[in-house]
């Protein structure tokens, strides 16, 4: 007989049991479930709802169950449906009818809401550490490459010269924002829902603040209906995860492009690449490609939960059981991607000579020529037109701006003098850009050290 089976006259069909059960995936929360049950038992005894002896017996039993689960000595069953009822079944088998008192003044609705918050709180800490590690790698590489010149791009066309440090620090800023979103998610996660019951609280004299303190929350949930039906904290995490994965995907795309012979800006370490089963020469950036691909998977997890939640009436509905696999998958995917991204990036070899050579082509100093004319007194729009004509001439004659004779320069503008060749050197183009947030070596060095 099911724990809830008193009202039923027939056993559940086997198909119903299999379809209804969630223990195959929610069993990963057994530590959080036991921690919540221990805190609940202590509170029940403190409030005189169960005796001290019963509390001690329950806690001792739960501690043994945790150890046995960690050692693989207990097996979850579909018949008990979920992690919560499996553990209660283990407990009752171990300590007898006292185990049945644990669920006093508690529903699986507020129990799972608590477990999910505890689980995600633990995982947020782990993800945060992994994210900080990637940021540290970026900072370390940026400090090494404050004078490494490379072309910056818009529309995937060469635009202006920058430094590799500046490029890497752009991704650092993206991850800095991601870290802020993750921390914000944790703030709103930090409410303790136990005591909300199925939806309407309980008539027992619970001390919710005591449980809050026992479990390390800063506050209790304010509305029992909301507490059991809220999955905003999971959606927030998955929103953070989707945005962060988008940033990793963009970086992966660039590493993939830079690894090509056409770019030849970077070589990924053998330990983080793979070969071809038919082409002996191949060295494929598979890990970067997988990070790029797994981004879509995390997006799918977010959309899954958004669609599950979009039309649910208050309070709890069984649809919400579908929150866990999507959340767990997002957590697992993000952690794996961060774990491989840091060493893949740290062991990459950047081809600085190729980057510098590429920065000198494609008229990346054209804007500097326009700025030069502006400093000579020409309005910027007129300077823009002059440089455009000069670039067109260079394209037609297959030369760079630095190769244009001074006499030809003066055909375009009499304001141009011999100092133009010094002015157009790509290193000086970068050095001049000292504005806060700019690519000048000294600016990038300061940013990497902050």
N, C-alpha and C positions, 0 to 999 in steps of 0.2 A: 504494500500500500504506500502511495506517495505521501510525503509529509503534509501535502495539501489535499489528500484524497478523501477526507471524511464526507464531503458533500457528493461524491461520485459513487455510482453503483457499478461501474465497469472499469476495468483497467485500461490504460491508454493503449492504443494500437502501437505496434512496433514502429510503424512509419511516423506516427506522431512523436514518439520518443526521440527518434533520430532527428527529425526535422526541428523539434523544439529545443534540443539540447545545445548548450554552448560550451560545455566543459572542454571540448577539444581545443578551443582557443583561449577561453578565459582562465584556464588553469594556471597560466603564467602569473596571475595575480594572487597566488595562494599566500605569499608572504604578507602582502598588504591586507588580505582578508583576515588572516590570523591576527595581525597587529590591531586591526579595528575591533576584532572580537575580544581581544585581551583588554583593550581600553573600555569597551562596553561592559564587560564582566566586572571590572573594577568599579565602574560607576554604579552598576546595579547593586553591588554590595554596599558601596558607600551610601547609597540612598535607602538601604534597608529592604530592597526589593528581592534580593537573594541573600543568603547568609555568607559570612566570611569563609566558612568551611567550603561551601559550594563554590564560591569564587576561586578559592585556592585550587580546588579539584579541577575546575574548568581550565584555569590558566596552566596548570601542570599538564593536563591532557593536550591542550593546544600546543604547548611547547614541544611535547613529544611528537605530535603529528607533524609539526614543521620539520623537525629533525628527520623523521622517517620519510617525509616527502623529498627532502633534499638528498637523502641517501638512496632514493629510489625504491624504498621498501613498501610504499603504498601506491596503488593504482587507482586513478579516477575512473568512474563508470558513467556511461550515458544514462543509466537508469536514475541516477541522482541529479541529472540535468546540468548542473552548473558547479562552479568552484565552491560557491557558498554552501549548497546543500550537500555536496560531497564531504566537505570538512565537517559539517554538522553531523553527518552520518558516521564519519570516522570517530568523532568525539563521543557520540552516544554509544557506539560499540565499545569504546575504550572505558568510559566512566559510568555508563548506565543512564538512568532517567534524568540525572542532574544535567546531563548534556542538553536535554530538551529545554532547559530553562534559559539557555543562552540567548534564544531568539525573543525573549520577553521584551516588549516595547521596541521591537525592531522589525522592519520589513526588508525583503530583498531589494526593494526599490531604493531605500536610503542606504542600504548596505553596498549595493553596486555603485551608487553615486560616490560613496566614500572610497571604495576600492579604486575606482578609476582616478579619482583625484590624488590618492596616495601614490598610485602607480605612475601617473604622469609627472607628479612632483619629483619622484626619483629619477625618471628618465630625462626630465628637463635639466637636472643637474649634470647628468652624463653627457647630454648633447651640448650643454654649455661648455664643458671642459674640452670636448672635441672641436668645437667652433673656435675657442680661444687658441687651440693648438694650430689650426690653420692660419689664424691671424698672426701668430708668432712666426710661422714660416714665411708669410708674406713680408712681415717687417724685416726679418733677417735678410731675405733676398733683396728687398728694397735698399737696405743699407749697403749691400755689396754693389749695387748698380745705379748709384746716384749720378754717375757720369756716363753711363751706357746710353748712347744716342740711338734712337729708333724712330721710324715714321709713326706718327699718329694718323688715324684714319677716320673719315666720315663716309658713310655709304660704301664702306669697304674700298674706298679710293684714298690714295695718299693725300694727306691734308697738310699737316705741319709737323716739324720735328719735336719729339718729346724725349723723355728718358724712360728706360725700362722701369726704374724706380717709380716714376710718376704713374705709369701704366699699372704696375702691381698695386700701388697704393689706392688706385680707383677701386679695385676689388676689396681692398681692406676696408674702405669706407662703406661699401655695400654690406660686408659682413658686420661692420659696426652697427649699422641700422638693424640688421637681423638680430644681433645680440640684444638690442633695445627692445625689439618686438618680443623676443623670448622672455626677457625679464618682465615685460608688461603682462604677458600671458600668465606667468607664475604669480603675479600679484592678484589677478582676478581668480586664479585657481584656488587661492589660499583661504577658502571658506569651508567649514566643517559641516556636512549635511546630516550626519547621523542624529536621529531624534525627530526627523521629519516623518518617519513611518512610511506607510504606503503613499500617503498624500496629505493626511490631516493631522500629523503629529501623533501624540499619544496622551492618554489620561494618566499615565504613570508620572510620578514626580522626578523626571530626569534632570540631571545636571549636565547640560550640553557644554557649558563652559569648561567643566572639568575634563570632558572627553577632548574638547578642543586643545586644551593644554597638554594632555597626555600624548596627543598625536602631532603636536607641533604646529597647529594652525594658528593664525592670528585672529580669526573671527569665526563666528558661526553664520550659517545661511539665515536669511531674514524671513523667508517665506517657504512653508513646507511644500506647497504645490510647485513652486519654481525649483526648489532644491532637488526634487526627484526627477524632474523633467528637463533640467538644464544640461545641455552638452556644449554650451558656448565655449567652455574652457578647452574642450577637445577640438572644436572648430578653430579656435584661436591658434592652438598649437599647429594644426594642419595648415592654417593660412601662413603662419610663420614658416613652416617647413616648405610650403610651395614656393614662397618668395625666395627663400634661401637656396632652394634647389635651382630656381631660375638663375640665380647668380652663379652657382657652380656650373650650370649648364653653359652659360655664356662664356665663362672662363675655359671650360672644356672645349668649346667650339674653337676658341682662339688657339689653344694648345694643339688641337688637331690640325688646324690650318698651318700653324707655325712649324709643325713637324713635317709638312710636305716639302718635297724638293723645290717646289716653286717658291716657297717662303724661306725655308732653311734657317729659321730663327731659333729653333730649339730642338734638342734631341732628348727624348724621354729615356730614362734608364731602362736597361734590359729587364730589370726586375718588375717593371710596371708596364711592359708591353708584351705582345705575343707575335707569333709568326703565322705563316700561311701553310696550309696542308699541301699546297701544290706549287706555290711560288717561293723558291728558297731564299730570295733576296728580301722578302717582305719583313718589315718591322712595324706592326700595327699598333696604334694608340688605343687599344681596346678598353682600357680602364676609363680613359677620358670619354670614350664613346658610350660606355655603359652608364657613367654618371649623367651624361646628356640624355640617354634613353630613360633612365630611371626617374628623371624629372617628371615625365608624363605619368608615370605610375603614381607618384605622390599627388600630382594634380587630380588623378582619378580618385584617390582616397578622400581628398577634400570634397570633391563633387559628390561622391557616394554619401557622405554624412550630411551634406547640405540638402540633398534630395530626400534622404530619410527623414530629416527633421522638418522639412518645409511646410507640411500641412498637418502636423500632429496636434490634436486637441490635448488640453491638459487632462490628466497629468502624465503618468507613465503609460506607455504603449509598448507592446512586444516588438514593434518595429525597431525600437531603440537598442535591441540586442545586436543589431547590425552595426552599431557604432564601433565595436571592439576590433573586429578584424581590420577595418579601415584604419583605425588609430594605430593598432599594433604594427600594421604594415608600414605606415608612414614613419613611425618611430624607428623601426628596424632599418628601413631603407636610408633614412637620413644618417643614422649612425654609421652604417656601412660605407656610405659615400664619403662622409667626413674622415673616417678612418683611413681610407685609401688615398684621399686627395692630398693630405698633408705630406706623406712620404713621396708620393708621385711628383709633387711639385718641388719638394726639397732636394730630390736627387736629379732633377732635370738640369741639363747643360744648355745654357743660353749662348748662342753663337753671336757674340758681340760684334765681330767684324762684319758679318752679314747684315746685322741690324743697322750698323752705322752706314754701310754702303747703300742700303735701301733708303735710308733717310736722306741721302744726298741726291737721290733721283726723284722724279715725279714732281718737280717744282714745289717742294715742301716749303721753300723759303720765299715763295711769291708774296705772301702776306707781309713778310718783312720788307720786301722791296716797296710795297705800297706804304707801309709805315715810314720808311725812309723818306719817301716823297712828301708825305704829310708833315714830317719834321722839317722839311725844306719849305713848307708853306703852301703846298698844294692841297685843296680840299680832298677828303678821302674818296669821295665818289669819282672825282677826276683821276686820282691816283689809281684807283681800282681799274679804270678803263685803260690807262696807260700800261699798267702791268699786264692786263689781259692781252693787249696787242703784242707786247714783248714776248709773252708766253707762246702766243700763236706763231710768231716768227721762229722761236726756238723749236717748236714742234715741227714746223715745216722743214727746218734745216738740221733737225736731229742733234741739237745741242742743249746744254743746260744754261740757266741764267748766269752762272758763274763764268761760262765760256764766251759770253757775248762781249764783243769788243766795245770799248768805251765810246768810240765814235758812233757805233750803232745804238748804244744806250742813249746817246745825246740826240739821236734822230727821234727817239721816243719822248725824251724830255731833256731840256737843257739844264734842269736842276740836278741831274745825276753827275757825280764827280768820281774821282779815282777811289775814294773811300768806300765805294759801293761793294767792292770785292771782299773787303774786310767785314763789311756789314752783313753780307749774305752767307758767310760761313755758318754751317748748320749748328756748330757748337756754340757760336755766339748768339745765334737765333734763340737757342734754348736758354743760355745764360741770362739773356735780357728779361726773360719772363719770370721775374722775381715776385710778382704779385702773390699775396697769400692764396694758396691753392694752386699755384702755377707749377710748371715742370722744371724750373731752374734747379741745378744740383743742390744749392744751399737750401732752397725751399723744400725739396724732397727729403734732404737729410734731416731737416727740422721736423718734418711731418713723420718720418720713420722713427724718430726718437721720442715722439710725444706719446 
